[in-house]
Amino acid sequence: MSRAPIQDSDPRARDQARDMLARMRHAVLAVNDPATGHPHLSRIACQAGSTGLPVALLSGLAIHSRALAADPRAALLLDEPGAKGDPMTWPRLSLQVMASVIEEPGQLRDRWLRAHPKATVFIDLPDFRFWHLRPVAGFLNAGFGAAFRLTPADLGA
């Protein structure tokens, strides 16, 4: 009997997904563009907030910010490129997320600048806002034959 190609999470998958979140400095954000009805993808700066879950700093002028304001459902893709070999075997984490503006960023600004020092050029511009990207589901492809469904609890949410 063959094993199902997609498995429920296990401790190793949870640890790998949480580790990828902790190390992330960027991600690909997918939103639903209300102007066209089509998905829109953007590479964004993204990092783990104090809870370990994704936080992004986004310009209100960008398509993705306007799309999130209209529909907070989105997706994130994180990957870990390998030094060599087939990219289809490198780990990647897909998350379905609900986005919300962080009204009181508190210490987030300083934390962000430690990870992204070049953001000093734009972080205080009036159109930039921090966003929580709260996972509602996840999928870890940890390499060939290692695919796992993840719940918010698996991701630390």
N, CA and C of each residue as an Amber inpcrd file, in Angstrom:
protein
   471
   0.8400000  -1.1700000   0.0000000   0.0000000   0.0000000   0.0000000
   0.8930000   1.2440000   0.0000000   0.5990000   2.2230000  -0.8570000
   1.4200000   3.4300000  -0.9350000   0.9340000   4.4890000   0.0450000
   1.8490000   5.3040000   0.4530000   1.5630000   6.3890000   1.3760000
   0.9370000   7.5580000   0.6020000   0.0070000   8.2750000   1.2490000
  -0.6180000   9.4380000   0.6220000   0.4480000  10.4780000   0.2880000
   0.3240000  11.1590000  -0.8550000   1.3590000  12.1260000  -1.2350000
   1.3860000  13.3600000  -0.3300000   0.2540000  13.7120000   0.2610000
   0.1980000  14.8550000   1.1670000  -0.1830000  14.3380000   2.5400000
   0.6410000  14.6450000   3.5180000   0.4650000  14.1220000   4.8640000
   0.0130000  15.2150000   5.8200000  -0.5670000  14.7880000   6.9340000
  -0.8200000  15.7280000   8.0200000   0.5240000  16.0660000   8.6450000
   0.5840000  17.1920000   9.3460000   1.8540000  17.6310000   9.9060000
   2.3690000  16.6550000  10.9500000   3.6480000  16.7200000  11.1550000
   4.2970000  15.9660000  12.2130000   5.2940000  16.9200000  12.8770000
   5.9400000  16.5320000  13.9740000   6.8470000  17.4660000  14.6570000
   7.9490000  18.0290000  13.7620000   8.4970000  17.2140000  12.8880000
   9.5700000  17.6940000  12.0040000   9.0460000  18.7460000  11.0240000
   7.8640000  18.5110000  10.4540000   7.2730000  19.4720000   9.5200000
   6.9420000  20.7810000  10.2360000   6.3780000  20.6830000  11.4380000
   6.0640000  21.9010000  12.2020000   7.3330000  22.6950000  12.5000000
   8.3840000  22.0030000  12.9450000   9.6420000  22.6810000  13.2530000
  10.2330000  23.3490000  12.0070000  10.1950000  22.6540000  10.8780000
  10.7630000  23.2150000   9.6520000   9.9710000  24.4430000   9.2100000
   8.6450000  24.3760000   9.2600000   7.8190000  25.5100000   8.8570000
   8.0500000  26.7030000   9.7840000   8.0900000  26.4730000  11.0790000
   8.3170000  27.5660000  12.0340000   9.7140000  28.1490000  11.8580000
  10.6940000  27.3090000  11.5470000  12.0540000  27.7900000  11.3140000
  12.1060000  28.6540000  10.0480000  11.3970000  28.2520000   9.0120000
  11.3510000  29.0510000   7.7860000  10.7210000  30.4090000   8.0650000
   9.6570000  30.4120000   8.8700000   9.0200000  31.6820000   9.2360000
   9.9770000  32.5610000  10.0370000  10.6860000  31.9790000  10.9630000
  11.5970000  32.7500000  11.8100000  12.7260000  33.3890000  10.9980000
  13.1720000  32.7320000   9.9340000  14.2900000  33.2330000   9.1270000
  13.8640000  34.1040000   7.9520000  12.5880000  34.1790000   7.6420000
  12.1590000  34.8770000   6.4240000  12.4990000  36.3570000   6.4740000
  12.9220000  36.8570000   5.3360000  13.1900000  38.2920000   5.1640000
  12.3930000  38.8380000   3.9900000  11.8400000  37.9450000   3.2050000
  10.9950000  38.3250000   2.0770000  10.0770000  37.1620000   1.7610000
   9.0750000  37.4280000   0.9510000   8.1370000  36.3930000   0.5210000
   7.4550000  36.8870000  -0.7480000   6.7740000  35.9950000  -1.4070000
   5.9170000  36.3810000  -2.5220000   4.4960000  36.4460000  -1.9640000
   3.8490000  37.5800000  -2.1510000   2.4900000  37.8090000  -1.6830000
   1.5400000  37.7090000  -2.8620000   0.4980000  36.9110000  -2.7190000
  -0.5440000  36.8000000  -3.7420000  -1.8230000  37.4050000  -3.1740000
  -2.4190000  38.3170000  -3.9420000  -3.6610000  38.9770000  -3.5340000
  -4.6780000  38.8470000  -4.6580000  -5.9180000  39.1520000  -4.3290000
  -6.9960000  39.1830000  -5.3210000  -7.1660000  40.6290000  -5.7760000
  -6.7620000  40.9240000  -6.9860000  -6.8150000  42.2990000  -7.4960000
  -8.2480000  42.6690000  -7.8570000  -8.8750000  43.5820000  -7.1040000
 -10.2700000  43.9220000  -7.3910000 -10.4420000  44.6490000  -8.7230000
  -9.3950000  45.2850000  -9.2230000  -9.5020000  46.0110000 -10.4840000
  -9.6060000  45.0830000 -11.6840000  -8.9800000  43.8970000 -11.5820000
  -8.9580000  42.9910000 -12.7350000  -9.6640000  41.6660000 -12.4720000
  -9.8200000  41.3110000 -11.1830000 -10.3830000  40.0090000 -10.8420000
  -9.3650000  38.8800000 -10.9160000  -8.1490000  39.1970000 -11.2770000
  -7.0970000  38.1940000 -11.3930000  -6.1790000  38.2460000 -10.1740000
  -5.4920000  37.1440000  -9.8940000  -4.4770000  37.1820000  -8.8330000
  -3.3530000  38.1340000  -9.2260000  -2.7460000  38.7210000  -8.2160000
  -1.6030000  39.6050000  -8.4160000  -0.5120000  39.1470000  -7.4560000
   0.7060000  39.0510000  -7.9460000   1.8520000  38.6130000  -7.1340000
   2.8440000  39.7410000  -6.9740000   3.3980000  39.8440000  -5.7690000
   4.4410000  40.8330000  -5.4840000   5.4670000  40.1950000  -4.5580000
   6.7230000  40.5050000  -4.7920000   7.7600000  40.1170000  -3.8360000
   7.8120000  41.2290000  -2.8000000   7.6910000  40.8620000  -1.5300000
   7.6390000  41.8570000  -0.4620000   8.6740000  41.5390000   0.6120000
   9.0700000  42.5780000   1.3480000   9.8600000  42.3630000   2.5560000
   8.8920000  41.8720000   3.6270000   9.2760000  40.8340000   4.3050000
   8.3880000  40.2080000   5.2790000   9.2660000  39.5650000   6.3400000
   8.8380000  39.6300000   7.5840000   9.5970000  38.9930000   8.6490000
   8.6450000  38.5110000   9.7210000   9.1630000  37.6900000  10.5970000
   8.3610000  37.2110000  11.7210000   8.2370000  38.3300000  12.7410000
   7.0050000  38.5570000  13.1890000   6.7810000  39.5210000  14.2580000
   7.1270000  38.9050000  15.5990000   6.8020000  39.5880000  16.6650000
   7.1370000  39.1020000  18.0080000   6.4430000  37.7860000  18.3310000
   5.3390000  37.4780000  17.6390000   4.6390000  36.2160000  17.8650000
   5.1880000  35.0920000  16.9860000   6.1210000  35.4220000  16.0820000
   6.6590000  34.4270000  15.1620000   5.8850000  34.3370000  13.8650000
   4.8130000  35.1160000  13.7430000   3.9770000  35.0740000  12.5460000
   4.3110000  36.2280000  11.6080000   3.9920000  36.1050000  10.3190000
   4.4220000  37.0800000   9.3230000   3.8770000  38.4960000   9.5360000
   4.7850000  39.4440000   9.3330000   4.4720000  40.8720000   9.3370000
   5.1330000  41.4630000   8.0920000   4.4230000  42.3790000   7.4320000
   4.9670000  43.0380000   6.2480000   4.8180000  44.5430000   6.3960000
   5.7020000  45.2820000   5.7660000   5.6170000  46.7300000   5.6710000
   5.2910000  47.0430000   4.2230000   4.0970000  47.6020000   3.9990000
   3.6080000  47.7880000   2.6320000   3.2150000  49.2330000   2.3710000
   3.4590000  49.6800000   1.1600000   3.0460000  51.0130000   0.7370000
   1.5750000  50.9860000   0.3410000   0.8360000  51.9770000   0.7930000
  -0.5680000  52.0970000   0.4140000  -0.7630000  52.4060000  -1.0590000
   0.2980000  52.7900000  -1.7490000   0.2110000  53.0790000  -3.1760000
   0.2980000  51.8160000  -4.0370000   0.7350000  50.7190000  -3.4420000
   0.9600000  49.4740000  -4.1890000  -0.3590000  48.7430000  -4.4600000
  -0.3910000  48.0380000  -5.5620000  -1.5690000  47.2390000  -5.9190000
  -1.9240000  46.2800000  -4.7980000  -0.9080000  45.6340000  -4.2140000
  -1.2010000  44.6300000  -3.1930000  -1.8460000  45.2460000  -1.9520000
  -1.4700000  46.4450000  -1.5720000  -2.0950000  47.0810000  -0.4030000
  -3.5470000  47.4400000  -0.6740000  -3.8070000  47.9870000  -1.8440000
  -5.1940000  48.3150000  -2.1920000  -6.0400000  47.0490000  -2.2980000
  -5.4510000  45.9840000  -2.8070000  -6.1780000  44.7160000  -2.9110000
  -6.4810000  44.1540000  -1.5200000  -5.5100000  44.2170000  -0.5990000
  -5.7360000  43.7100000   0.7580000  -6.7880000  44.5320000   1.4990000
  -6.8310000  45.8330000   1.2430000  -7.8510000  46.6740000   1.8670000
  -9.2490000  46.2690000   1.3900000  -9.3520000  45.8050000   0.1580000
 -10.6420000  45.3880000  -0.4000000 -10.9890000  43.9440000  -0.0310000
  -9.9820000  43.0950000   0.0960000 -10.1830000  41.6750000   0.3830000
  -8.9590000  41.1750000   1.1490000  -9.1020000  40.9250000   2.4500000
  -7.9320000  40.5580000   3.2530000  -7.4070000  39.1470000   3.0330000
  -8.0810000  38.3530000   2.2040000  -7.5800000  37.0050000   1.9160000
  -6.3860000  37.1030000   0.9780000  -5.3190000  36.4010000   1.3450000
  -4.1050000  36.4430000   0.5350000  -3.3210000  35.1570000   0.7520000
  -2.1740000  35.0690000   0.0980000  -1.2930000  33.9200000   0.2640000
   0.1460000  34.4010000   0.2550000   0.9850000  33.6590000   0.9610000
   2.4190000  33.9270000   0.9920000   3.1570000  32.6840000   0.5230000
   4.2550000  32.8900000  -0.1700000   5.1380000  31.7970000  -0.5560000
   6.5370000  32.1300000  -0.0680000   7.0810000  31.2350000   0.7590000
   8.4610000  31.3330000   1.2340000   9.2250000  30.1800000   0.6200000
  10.4600000  30.4330000   0.2420000  11.2750000  29.3310000  -0.2790000
  12.6660000  29.4180000   0.3070000  13.3650000  28.3110000   0.2320000
  14.7480000  28.2310000   0.6910000  15.5920000  27.6870000  -0.4460000
  16.1430000  28.5910000  -1.2650000  16.9680000  28.1220000  -2.3750000
  18.1750000  27.3340000  -1.8850000  18.4360000  26.2380000  -2.5410000
  19.6110000  25.4390000  -2.2270000  20.8210000  25.9440000  -2.9900000
  21.9860000  25.5000000  -2.5870000  23.2200000  25.9050000  -3.2530000
  23.3310000  25.2880000  -4.6440000  22.7140000  24.1150000  -4.8040000
  22.7600000  23.4440000  -6.1030000  21.6130000  22.4510000  -6.1530000
  21.4770000  21.7900000  -7.2640000  20.4460000  20.7750000  -7.4060000
  19.1690000  21.3200000  -8.0290000  18.1690000  20.4900000  -8.0430000
  16.8940000  20.7920000  -8.6760000  16.0500000  21.6920000  -7.7740000
  15.6540000  22.8790000  -8.2330000  14.8360000  23.7750000  -7.4100000
  13.5160000  23.1530000  -6.9560000  13.0340000  22.1590000  -7.6680000
  11.7700000  21.5310000  -7.2760000  11.9250000  20.6500000  -6.0350000
  13.1550000  20.4490000  -5.5860000  13.3720000  19.6740000  -4.3610000
  13.7080000  20.5670000  -3.1630000  13.8250000  21.8770000  -3.3910000
  14.1320000  22.7990000  -2.3020000  12.8800000  23.0550000  -1.4750000
  13.0060000  23.2370000  -0.1720000  11.8360000  23.4750000   0.6840000
  11.1050000  24.7690000   0.3320000   9.7840000  24.7120000   0.4170000
   8.9530000  25.8890000   0.2130000   7.7030000  25.7680000   1.0690000
   7.2300000  26.8990000   1.5250000   6.0920000  26.9690000   2.4210000
   5.0690000  27.9190000   1.8260000   3.8660000  27.4190000   1.6070000
   2.7520000  28.2340000   1.1130000   1.7750000  28.4400000   2.2590000
   1.3620000  29.6780000   2.4570000   0.4150000  29.9910000   3.5200000
  -0.7920000  30.7210000   2.9610000  -1.9680000  30.3140000   3.3900000
  -3.1650000  31.1240000   3.1720000  -3.2510000  32.0240000   4.3930000
  -3.4110000  33.3350000   4.1820000  -3.3870000  34.2870000   5.2830000
  -4.5740000  35.2410000   5.2210000  -4.8520000  35.8250000   6.3780000
  -5.7960000  36.9400000   6.4790000  -4.9680000  38.1510000   6.8920000
  -5.0640000  39.2180000   6.1230000  -4.2530000  40.4100000   6.3520000
  -5.0400000  41.4620000   7.1300000  -4.3280000  42.1540000   8.0130000
  -4.9320000  43.2790000   8.7270000  -3.8460000  44.2930000   9.0570000
  -4.2160000  45.5680000   8.9690000  -3.2790000  46.6440000   9.2950000
  -3.0070000  46.6220000  10.7870000  -1.7650000  46.8480000  11.1420000
  -1.3760000  46.9620000  12.5470000  -1.5060000  48.4380000  12.9160000
  -2.5160000  48.7480000  13.6970000  -2.7990000  50.1500000  14.0430000
  -1.7580000  50.7360000  14.9940000  -1.2700000  49.9530000  15.9300000
  -0.2750000  50.4090000  16.9060000   0.9640000  49.5250000  16.7800000
   1.9260000  49.9040000  15.9360000   3.0730000  49.0260000  15.7090000
   4.0450000  48.8960000  16.8740000   3.9700000  49.7970000  17.8660000
   4.8400000  49.6760000  19.0340000   6.3050000  49.5670000  18.6590000
   6.9640000  48.5210000  19.1600000   8.3960000  48.3130000  18.9330000
   8.7090000  47.7200000  17.5570000   7.6790000  47.4780000  16.7660000
   7.8680000  46.8290000  15.4670000   8.7740000  47.6370000  14.5430000
   8.6640000  48.9490000  14.5810000   9.4880000  49.7880000  13.7160000
  10.9740000  49.5100000  13.9540000  11.4000000  49.5320000  15.2270000
  12.8160000  49.3020000  15.5370000  13.2470000  47.8900000  15.1530000
  12.4000000  46.9210000  15.4360000  12.7000000  45.5320000  15.0780000
  12.8480000  45.3970000  13.5630000  11.9440000  46.0650000  12.8300000
  11.9800000  46.0080000  11.3700000  13.2930000  46.5910000  10.8540000
  13.6780000  47.7390000  11.3760000  14.8930000  48.3990000  10.8970000
  16.1560000  47.6120000  11.2160000  16.1500000  46.8360000  12.2880000
  17.3060000  45.9710000  12.5680000  17.4510000  44.9060000  11.4750000
  16.3250000  44.3890000  10.9940000  16.3580000  43.3590000   9.9500000
  16.4780000  43.9500000   8.5400000  15.9410000  45.1530000   8.3620000
  15.9010000  45.7960000   7.0400000  16.3960000  47.2400000   7.1610000
  17.6940000  47.4550000   7.4080000  18.1920000  48.8160000   7.6730000
  17.9580000  49.8010000   6.5310000  17.8930000  49.3430000   5.3090000
  17.6780000  50.2590000   4.1840000  16.2500000  50.8040000   4.1480000
  15.3720000  50.2400000   4.9650000  13.9880000  50.7360000   5.0280000
  13.9010000  52.1080000   5.6820000  15.0040000  52.5970000   6.2630000
  14.9730000  53.9380000   6.8700000  14.5790000  54.9970000   5.8480000
  14.8240000  54.7400000   4.5760000  14.5010000  55.6830000   3.5120000
  12.9860000  55.8940000   3.3840000  12.1790000  54.8640000   3.6610000
  10.7390000  54.9710000   3.4020000   9.8300000  54.6090000   4.5720000
  10.3540000  54.0420000   5.6370000   9.5030000  53.5050000   6.7030000
   8.5740000  54.5630000   7.3160000   8.9960000  55.8200000   7.3480000
   8.1920000  56.8660000   7.9670000   7.3390000  57.6520000   6.9730000
   7.3390000  57.2530000   5.7110000   6.4710000  57.9270000   4.7450000
   5.0130000  57.6330000   5.1130000   4.1170000  58.5960000   4.8740000
   2.7430000  58.4610000   5.3750000   1.9230000  57.3200000   4.7720000
   2.3260000  56.7870000   3.6170000   1.5390000  55.7110000   3.0070000
   1.9630000  54.3190000   3.4560000   3.0390000  54.1990000   4.2250000
   3.5040000  52.8720000   4.6470000   2.8280000  52.4360000   5.9300000
   2.4150000  51.1720000   5.9540000   1.7500000  50.5670000   7.1090000
   2.3080000  49.1620000   7.3150000   2.3240000  48.7590000   8.5790000
   2.6340000  47.3740000   8.9120000   1.3440000  46.5680000   8.8360000
   1.4790000  45.3530000   8.3570000   0.3430000  44.4370000   8.2210000
   0.6660000  43.1070000   8.9030000  -0.2830000  42.5820000   9.6610000
  -0.2390000  41.1890000  10.1250000  -0.7080000  40.3260000   8.9710000
  -0.0700000  39.2100000   8.7670000  -0.4810000  38.2260000   7.7650000
  -0.7100000  36.9130000   8.5130000  -1.8920000  36.7860000   9.1110000
  -2.2130000  35.6780000  10.0160000  -2.5440000  34.4140000   9.2300000
  -1.7540000  33.3550000   9.4070000  -2.0110000  32.1090000   8.6820000
  -3.3420000  31.4630000   9.0880000  -4.0700000  30.9990000   8.0910000
  -5.2820000  30.2210000   8.3330000  -5.1080000  28.7810000   7.8340000
  -4.0960000  28.5560000   7.0180000  -3.7590000  27.2100000   6.5390000
  -2.3710000  27.2780000   5.9170000  -1.7280000  26.1380000   5.8520000
  -0.4020000  26.1070000   5.2570000  -0.1260000  24.7960000   4.5610000
   0.8890000  24.8340000   3.7250000   1.3250000  23.6540000   2.9920000
   2.8490000  23.7260000   2.8870000   3.5130000  22.7350000   3.4410000
   4.9680000  22.6570000   3.3940000   5.3630000  21.5760000   2.4070000
   6.1260000  21.9720000   1.3990000   6.7680000  21.0040000   0.5250000
   8.2170000  20.9890000   0.9710000   8.5730000  19.9620000   1.7330000
   9.8990000  19.8800000   2.3420000  10.9060000  19.1590000   1.4470000
  10.5480000  18.9200000   0.2160000  11.4170000  18.2120000  -0.7160000
  10.6610000  17.0620000  -1.3350000  11.3270000  16.3170000  -2.1680000
  10.6820000  15.2290000  -2.8970000  10.0290000  14.2390000  -1.9260000
   8.7270000  14.0110000  -2.1030000   7.9980000  13.0370000  -1.2940000
   7.7220000  13.4760000   0.1300000   7.8520000  14.7670000   0.4200000
   7.6470000  15.2600000   1.7810000   6.7420000  16.4940000   1.7380000
   5.4370000  16.2700000   1.6330000   4.4630000  17.3580000   1.5560000
   3.5010000  17.2440000   2.7340000   3.2760000  18.3850000   3.3960000
   2.4900000  18.3740000   4.6330000   1.4590000  19.4990000   4.6600000
   0.2470000  19.1640000   5.0760000  -0.7540000  20.1780000   5.3990000
  -0.4490000  20.7170000   6.7840000  -0.6350000  22.0220000   6.9680000
  -0.3660000  22.6590000   8.2550000  -1.5640000  23.4640000   8.7040000
  -1.8420000  23.4030000   9.9770000  -2.9170000  24.1990000  10.5650000
  -2.3120000  25.4640000  11.1730000  -3.1440000  26.4420000  11.5320000
  -2.6150000  27.6090000  12.2350000  -1.8380000  27.2180000  13.5000000
  -2.3360000  26.2400000  14.2390000  -1.6320000  25.7910000  15.4520000
  -0.2610000  25.2180000  15.1170000  -0.1380000  24.4960000  14.0030000
   1.1580000  23.9560000  13.5880000   2.1710000  25.0770000  13.3520000
   1.6770000  26.2490000  12.9320000   2.5350000  27.3760000  12.6040000
   2.7550000  28.3210000  13.7830000   2.1320000  28.0030000  14.9170000
   2.2760000  28.8290000  16.0910000   1.2360000  29.9200000  16.2140000
   0.2030000  29.8620000  15.3840000  -0.8600000  30.8950000  15.4200000
  -1.8720000  30.5920000  16.5000000
